[in-house]
Amino acid sequence: MPFQIQTPDGELTKEAERYRLLAEGHLISRCMARQGYEYIVRTPPEGALTVHAPALFHTLDPDEARTHGYGNPDNDAVEVQRFVSEDPNAAYAESLNDDRRNGYDKALFGSKEEEIEISLPDGENITTNTDGCTSEMRRALYGTDLAAYLRNDYIADNLGLAVYQRVTADPAYTKALARWQRCMRDRSYHFDDPGMAISTAIKTRKTRTRPAPNEIAIAVTDGECRTSSRLSTTLQQLTHTYRERLAKIRALQLDANRRTRVDAIKRAETLLS
């Protein structure tokens, strides 16, 4: 294999993650072709290969902000969003007549007649079809126990979200956020949180290649208020605490998911040959 599969801490490298996602696409494409439909395999964007913390969690140096504003806080998110919204497979499905489109959806996603329910750690349940090309691909790559794979995969992919939900519900965070809001109000900025400040500020860019003066003003004030309110420090401490705690609680599922993905990459070489 011409690339390293895992990083020293056991996670997939970007090359391995890209190969895994492409293998999924190729297996689905082959299955769809047997059903008489097209399915275009697409190379995932760089932003889809790494889990990124929300811009709220980024540090913001006021000195850097004086020159660069917010930089590109949502660049990866925009890239992934564009990748999803400009999916040629969705356009292809829309081009089909009603009967063919229904057949396409059933071939790709399966039917309601073959459905299983999966219980998740936070009490949520998700359902998925067990027939169709997507499920066929998952069994081929990840094993025959579809429910176990999907449960572990969901837990791994949503670990960051679970951490975020706990951090932003913690009283230490809400107190720090209130201090940040007061600091911003004292400087005539009325934002609920840094995310709102960022989205408001970068709207002034539009076609600009450099941040507008308004963005710089907001970003500098935001950075200074994150420091004085100890919002950034609080977020870092809480994120570390909850990530470690959840990683321990869900260690079995996370380890199983890593092993399954590594095995899938090795298996893909044979499946795609």
ABEGO torsion letter per residue (X at the ends): XABBABBAAGBBBAAAAAAAAAAAAAAAAAAAAAAGBBBBBBBBBAAAABBBBBAAABBBBAAAAAAAEAEBAAAAAAAAAAAAAABAAAAAAAABBAAAAAAAAAAAAEBAABBBBBBBAAGBBBBBBABEAAAAAAAAAAEABAAAAAAAAAAAAAAAAAAAAAAAABAAAAAAAAAAAAAAAAAGBBBABAAAAAAAAAAAAEABABBBAAAAAAAAAAAAAAAAAGAAAAAAAAAAAAAAAAAAAAAAAAAAAAAAAAAAAAAAAAAAX
